[in-house]
């Protein structure tokens, strides 16, 4: 190859590389993705990487920047596991790349269900059942003892089954906004 031809090829490679590097997602662009695997506040940790695909084309200025089905990656930015009787789980994720292009987005957050209704049902139901059984077995004094025993059993059930994790299921569609 001649020197002139080598220089021409090198310039062409640099031009293609600079065009590829210039492809960015402008601030304010909405990016809708489909998550590949389930994310959970009980299992994931801040810093974990997740993957998915674009659910629809990313368009800016009337031009398609990335096609639907293109790969995306993101990062878990917050993962607080649920307590047993209070504090539902919290989970927050961001998008970090679209089809290999780095991107910065706002977070999408989820929170687990409140413990209150579930706990009241379990503890109150246990107390009512204990009072009924105690009342039938031992009258007024038995009802009082049964209420306490039933409430204790209901609290134990609530503690054993009470985790309310925040979950983003596999195949869930999330929409991020680029910054």
Buried (B, 14 or more C-beta within 10 A) or exposed (E): EEEEEEEEEEEEEEEEEEEEEEBBBEEEBEBBBBBBEBBBBBEBEEEBEBEBBBBBBBEBEEEEBBEBEBBBBBBBBBBBBBBBBEBBBBBBBBBBBBBEBEBEBEBBEBBBEEBEEBBEEBBEBBBBBBBBBBBEEEEEEBBBBBBEBBBBBBBEBBBEEBBBBBBBEEEBEBEBEBE
